[in-house]
Amino acid sequence: MAVKLLIDSTNYLSPEDIERFGMRQVSLYINDGDKHDRELDLDYSDFYTRLADTTEIPTSAQPSHGAIIKEMSEIISEGDEVLGLTISSEMSGTYDSFCMAAEQIKEKNPDAVIEIVDTWSNCLQEGFAVLSAAEVAAAGGTMQECIDAAEATIARTRFVFAPHTLEYLERGGRIGTAAALLGSVLKLVPILSVEDGSVVTLSKVRTYPKALASLSEHLHKDIDAAGGLKRIAVHTIADSEHAQAFADTYIEPLVGHPLDIVPIGPVIGAHVGPAVGVVYETNDPLR
């Protein structure tokens, strides 16, 4: 009996990592007009091209209940235990859907071992927690050891990002109308993060180059305060040019080698709009 991971599509781990650790995955959905597509089936470039030309922001939806039941049931039928790790419950109903599916399976099979962890974030902040659990599971760790590894990583990680506009966050209800209007009038670029599962504002600057410098400042402050850097990734939403410049200028000198830019998918991107971000894990807890 082994611990097998069931994840959603919003961690944006590479297909290679997912395959390497034998993870199973269910997809969130994008509702765009009359279309209802799995995020995993969408071409990011095509989606963001359409997003730039529309006044109606697409909405997102959690994975189908049937898909979650199917994946969990197959893991249990193979004699293994299920560890589900999901996007923040403050951002999506995915965590609740995982929990509901787990309870339904346990009602029919009381011996089934299924645990669900809320990562309290998304993108590779969620993904780093998944990787930590997967590494322990691959080494033969117990369910509790896998959970402990994920939760320890959650305490050591931060996702800091700078959207070009607050319009998308305001339309999606992630930030108040007054804050979005003030930012637009003053032409401020917000530096945002995720804390306790929700988007928070860390600071505001006047230009996008200053925003990228501010991302680096937050990173270095955390590295100095929390025992150095363990893991890092640069994210982009439809802004590969600024993301590459940020990686080249601020991150490559820090880590000593080029860093791949990890695109963020439509479920998160539709709520944020064009942006650059950095996700990092320190050696000691940040919170």
N, C-alpha and C positions, 0 to 999 in steps of 0.2 A: 504494500500500500504506500503510495506516494502522494505528496501535495501537488495538485495541478492548479494553475492559475487561470482564472477567467477574467478578462479585462474588457473595457469598452474601447471606443475608437478615439477618445479625446486625449489620450496620452501621447500620441504621435511618435511612438517608438518605431524604429525601422522594422520592416518585414523580416530582416535578417535576425534581429534580436528576438522577435516573437517566435520565429521558427526555431531558433537555436535553443530556446528554453521550453519549447513545446507548449506555448500558451494557446488558449482558445480565446476568441475575440467576438464580441457582438457590436454591431454598429449603431450609433445614433443616426438620426434622420434629419434631412433638410427639407422643409416645406417652402417651395418657391413657386408661387402662383398655383397652378393645377398639378404641379409635379411634387412627388413625395419620394425622395431618393435617399438611399443609404449613403452616409458620408464616405464609407469605404469605396463606393463605386464612382464617386465624383472626381473629375479632373480639376485640380485646384486652380490652375491657370484659367481655364474656361469659366469657372465659377466666379473668380474675382474680377474677370473682365466684365461679366454680366452685372456683378454687384456695383461696379463703378458707374454703370450706365442706368441704374434703376433708382426710382424714388421710393420703391417699396422694399424694405429690408426683409429678406427671407427669415423665417423662424426655424427653430430647431425642435426636435422631439426625441424622447428617450428611445432606447432599443425596444423592439417588440417583445412582449411578454413571452410569446411562443419561442422566440429565438433564445431567450435566456433559459427557459425551462429545458429546451432541447440540449443546449451545451452542458448545463449542469447535470442533466440526467445521463448523458453519455459518459461523463467523467465518473459518476457514481457507478454506472453499470460496468465500468472497467476495473472497479475495485479500488478506486483512488478517492482522495479527499479533495474538496473544492475550496479554494481561496479566491473570493471575488474582490477585486479592487476597482473602485469607481471614481469618477469625477465628483467634485464636491456636492454634497446634498443641498447646499445653499444655491447651487447653480442649475441643478437638474434633478428630475425625479428618478434618475437611473439607480441611485443607491437604494431608494425605497423599493424599486422594482426588483432589484437583486434580492433584497431581504424577503419580499413577498414570495418570489419564486422559491427561495430556499425553504421557507416555511411550508409551502405546498408540497415540495418533494419530501420533506421530513415527515409530513403527515402520513404519506404512503409508505415511506421507508424510514422508520425511526432510527435505524443504525447509520443513516447517511451523515457524514461529517461535512458540513458546509459553514464557512465563516465568511463574513463580508466586512471589508474595511473601507471606510470613507477616507479618501486621501486629502480631503479639504482643499483641493486645488484642481488644476487641469494642466494640459500641455505636459511638458517634460518635468515639471514639478511633480505631477502625478506619475509620470513615467519613471522617474528616478526611484520612487517608492516601490513601483512594480518591479524594477530591475533588482532592487535589494532583496525583495521577497523571493524573486525567481532564482537568484544566486544561492540563497540558503536552501530553497527547495531542491535545486539541482545537486547540492552537496548532501542531500539526504536528511535535511532538517525537519523537525516536527512542525505541525501546524502553528503552535504557539511561537516557535522560533522564527518562522516566516512572518507572522504578524508583528512580532517584536522588531524585526528588521525593517519592515515597512514603516512602522510608527516612529522608529528612531530616525529614519531618513526624512520623514515628514518634518520632524523637529529640527533637522539640519539644513533644510532647503529653503530657497526663496526664488520667486519669479518676479522680476522687475521689468516693466515694459513701458514704452512710450508710443501711444497712438498719435497719428497726425491730427486727429479731430476727435471731439467727444460726441459727435453726432450719432454714431452707431451705438455707443454705450447708452446714450440718453434714450434713443428710440427703443432699445431693448430693455429699458427699465433698470439698467445696471448703475446708472448715475442720475442724479436729479436734474430736472429741466433747468433750474436756476444755476446750478454749477456749470452745466453745459453752455448756457447762454453767456455766463460771465467769462468762461474760457474763450469763447468765440469772440466776444467784444474786445477783450484785452489781448487777443492773439497769444494766449498762453499754451504751452505744451505741457500736459500733465505727466508726471512720473508716477506710475501706478504699480500696485502689487496686489497680492492675494493674502489676506489674513483671516483666520477663522472661517475660511470658506468663501469669503466675499471680496470684491474688488475694493481697495482702499487707495487713497491718494497720499503719496509720500511727499511730493513737492511739485512746484510748477516753475517752468523756465520760459524764456522769451523766444528762443529759436530751436529748430530741430538739432543742429549741431551741438548746442548746449544740452539738449535732452540726452543725446548719446554720451556726452561727457558725464552727465549726472548719473546715468546708468552705471558707468564705470566707477564713479565715486561711491555709490551705494555698495557695489560689489567689493571694492577694496576695504571699505569700512567693516563689512561683515567678515571678510577674510581675516583682517587684523584682530577682530574681537572674538573669533570663534575657531582659532587654531589652524588656520590655513585652508586651502582649497582641496577638495576631494574629487569633485566632478563638475563639469560645466558644459553648457550648450548655448548657442545663439539661435534665437527664433526669429522668423519673419512672417508677416502677413502682407503679401502683395507689395513688398518693398525690399527686394533682394539687393538693390544698389546700396541703400543705407545700411542694411544688415551686413553686407560684405565689408563696407568701409569700417563699421563698428568692430567687426571681428579682426580685420587687419590692423587697425589702429590701437585697439584697447585689449583685445583678448590674446591674439597670437604672441605679443611680447610677454604676456603673463605666463602662458602655458608652454611657450617655446616651440610651437608647431602650428601649422594651419588647422583651422577648425571648420568642419562642415556646417553649413547653415541649414537648420531644420525648419521646413515650412509648417505653419499651423493650418489645420484644415478648416473647412467651411463652418462647422458647428460653433467653434470659438470665433473664427474670423468674421462671421456675419454679425457678431455682437460687438466687435472691437474696431473693425475696419483696418486700413493700412497701418502697420506698426512694426517696431523692432523691439526685441526683448532679450533678456538673458536669464537663464535658469542655472542655479549653482547649488552645490552641496558642500558644506564646510565640514571640517573634521569634528568639531564640537557643536553642541546644540545652539541654535539661534533663538530658541524660544522654549 
